[in-house]
Amino acid sequence: MQWPELEALSINVYLHRDDAISPFYSGNKFYKLYYNLRNASAQGAAAILSFGGNYSNHLYSLAAMGQELGIQTIGIVRGYETAKLSPTLEDAKSFGMKLYFLGKKAYKSKDISELLPILNKQYGHLCLVPEGGENLAGVRGCLAMGTTIDQRMRNLLGDKPYTLCCAVGTGSTFAGLIASSPRAHCVGVSVLKGVDIISPKIRRWLSLLGKKELTGWSLSNEYHHGGYAKVTPELVEFMSRLEALNTIKLDPVYTAKLLWAIKELAIAGYWDTNNREAPQSTHIVAIHSGGLQGRRGFDLA
């Protein structure tokens, strides 16, 4: 990346452009849905059902991948149906996804008991994928992301270490990256406000992958800018400046907050090689996790 502030500190940042996988199922959603879709196909499922909000990258990607593979998708949406759908849901509907809405209380517990008889009668065998693809199949898909990055960094740096940085929502993508990146120190940046509920989830996924002994990772909870899907004027201005410098688009929910955290940590001396407690590398890989369609939920140019 072109980044004068970090270049002045002799820090190199490489952006792993998973936003370029596809305009419809980019970033970690592709990896998290890959095995889920294969499993649904192997089970002979008549449809795949999952959950998300009005600007859900997960539902958007699931609908697009389902259409491409000829698999019926069903989206359970948080909230009540309105006369005008969000652009994300309009697109998901155009991809063939059937949408059903749940009130916030029922959605919180994912209670679809009233809907199930209707759906089972209409579709038969349903395959349920958790919100955000947060299951072992989703984590397994993310192993491929870490392996690819490690190969590319080995070509670039040889055996030298590097730092792998990822925005974290549920922890499943981050767990897959930790498990498949043995040479990297992995830094997660939580986009959630409040008590850390993600670290225990990460440890659980690592245990299920047989990698519970891995300790070369850390999670920061200080750069959420107000919480999930919240932005500040400072973040938007920062994001716009980096976009102009690098001729790219970023999303404000995940990737922009990740890059903000990298900047703040760099200024604070986190990657100072004289600091024995710091990761001993000034080569940083940041994951661009896609989600650019979600920009439509914000007042962005």
N, C-alpha and C positions, 0 to 999 in steps of 0.2 A: 504494500500500500504506500501511496504518497502521504506522508504524515510528518511534517516538519518538526512538530513538538517532540515526537519520539525519536526521529532521526538525530536531533540535537543531543539526545541521551544515548546515542549509539545502539538503539533498539530497533530491530527489524520486525515488522508485522506482516504476516502473510494471511490473506483472506481466502479461506476455503469456500469457493463459490458454489455451494449446493443450491443456491437460488437459480442456477442456470440449468439444472436437471430438466426442468419442464416449466412452462408458464402456468401449469395447472396443478401439478403435484410436486412442488419443489421442496428442497431442504430436507429436514429430518423426517417429514411426513412420508416421503417416499420410502425411506428405510424402515420406518415403524409400521407401515402398512404392508410391506412386501410379503413377509411370512404370514401375516394375518389373512391376506387375500389368497395365498397359496393353500393355507389350511382350510379356508372356506370352500375353495374349489375341490380339494381332496375329500372333504366331508359331503360333497354334493349339496351344499346349502342352496336353497332357493333364493335367499337374499341375505345381505349383511346389514346389521343394525348397529348404529353407534350414536353418540351424543355430542352436543356442542352448542355454542351460543350463536348469536346473529352474525358474527364475523369470524366464525370458526375456520381456521386454516385446515383443521382436521376433517371436518365435514366436506369442505370444498375439495380437498384432495381425494378423499374417499369417493365422492361422487364422480370425479373426473376419471379416476383409475377404474372404478366400477364400469363406467360407460365404455372405456377403452377395451376392457376385458369381457364385456357382455354380461356382467353380474349386476343384478338389481340391488340398489342400496336404499336404506331407510335412515333418515336423520331424525332423531328426537331432539327438539330444540328447546332451550331454556326460555321460559316466558310464554306469553300468550300471542296468538297470531294477530297480526295487524293487517289493515287493508293493503299497505304497501310493505313488501318484504325488503330486507337489506339487499344490496347488490350481491353479497356473498350467497345468500339463500336463493336469490333469483337465478344465479349461475348454477348453483347446485341442483335446483329444480330443472333447469334447462339441460343438465347432464343426465337427467332421468331419476334423480333421487326423490323419493316420496318423503314428504315432511309431515311430522306430527309435533304438536306443541304441548309442553308440560309446564304447569305452574311452578314457581320457584321452590315451594316446599316439596312437592313430589319429585322435582328434578334433582334436588339436593340428595335425596336418598335413591335416585334413579328408579323410582317406583313406577313401573309400566304395567302393573298388574291389570289395570282396566283395559289397556291397549292390547295386551298379549293375545286374548282370545280372538280379537279382530284380525290381528296380524297373522296368527297361526292359521286361521281359516283362509286368509287371502293368499299367504305365501307358502305355508307348510314349514319346512325345516329352515329355521333362522340361525345364523351365526352372529353372536354378539361380540363386538369389539369395544373395549372400554374407551371412555373419552380420552382423546389424545393418543390412542394406541398404547396406553400404559399397561402392558402385560409382557410376559416373557418373550412372546413372539416379536413384539415391538423392540424390546431390548436386544434380542438376537440380531435383528435387522441392522441395528446401529453398530454392531461389531464390524460390518463391512466398511463403514465410514472411517472408523479408527484405523483399520488395516490399510486402507487406501492412503490416508494422510501419512501414516508411518513410512510407507514405501516411498512416497514423494519426498518426504523430508530426509530419508536415507540417501536418496539420489542427490539431494541438494547439499546436505551437511555431512554425509558419511555417518560415522558412529557418534557424532556430537549430539548432546541432548537438546531438547527444545521444550517449550511450554505450549500446551494445548488448552485453549480457552473456549468455553461454551456457555451460552445463556441457559438457565435452568428453570423449567416450569414444574415438571413432575419428577424429574431426576432419572427417568428411564433412558433418554438419549445419553446423558452424561455417564451413566453407569456403563453403557455399551462402549463409550469412548475410553473410559478408564480401563476396562477389561481388555481392550484391543490395542492399547498404546503403552507398552511396557517401558519404552525409552523416554516417554514424556512425563513431565509433571503436569497434572491436569488441574486447571482452575475453573471452577464453576461460579457463575454469577447469577444468583437467584433474582427473579423478577417479581417475587412475592414479598409482601410486607408482613411483618410480624414474626412470631416464634418460628424457629427453624423446624419445619416438619419434613424437610426433604432429605436430610442426611440419613435418618434411619431407613428411608426407602432405598437410597443408594446402596447402603450396606446390605440390605435384604436382596436386592438384585444381584449384587456382586457375589453374595453367598450362593444364590441359585445358579449362577454361572460357574461356580467352583473357583471364584477369585476373591474370596473374602480376606485373603492375606494381603491384598494390595493396599498400600498406604500412601502412595505418591499422588495424593489429590487433596484439594481443599475447596471449601465452599464459602463464598462471600455473600452476606445478606445486606450490604450497605448501599447498593446502587440501584434500587428499584424505582426511584423517582415517584414515590407515592403509592406504589402497589401495581398489581397486575393490570395491564392495559391503561395505566395512567402515564401521562407525559407532563413534562414541564417545558416552559419556553426555552430554558437553557438547553435541554436535551434536543429540542427541535432545531435550535440554531446550530448546535454542535453537529447534529446529523446532516443538516443541509451543507455545512462547510466541508465535511468529509466526502459527501456525495459529489460535490463540485470538483474537489481535488482529484477524485478517482474515477469519475464518470460512471458511477454506479447508483443503484437505489438501495436503501436500507429500510428495514421495518422498525417502527418505534417501540414495539412491544418486547422484542427480544434482542436483535442484533445491535441496534443503536445503544441500548443499555450496556450490552457486553463491551462495546468499544469504548464507551464512556468509562467503564470500570477499569479497562486496560490503561487508559490515559491517566486516571487518578492514581492507580497503583504504581505506574511508572514514575510519575512525579514524586510520589512518596518514597521512591527508592526500592520498591519491591524487587526489581530485577537487577539491583546493584550487585555486581559480582564480588564486591568487597564485603557484602553482607552474607555471612556464612549460613544464615537461616533462609536465605532467598534461593529460589530455583537458579541453578548455576548455568543460565543460558539467557542470551539477549535475543534469541530467535523465538518469536511468538506466532503460533497459528491460531487465528480466530475463525470460528465457524459462522458462516452466513447461513442461517437456518431457514431462509426463504420467507414465506408468509407475506409477500409483497401485495397480494390482493387485499390483505387486511388494512392497508394504508387508507382504503376508502372509508374506513370508520373514523378517520381523523381529518382535521382541517389542514391538509398538506398539499403542496403544489404538485 
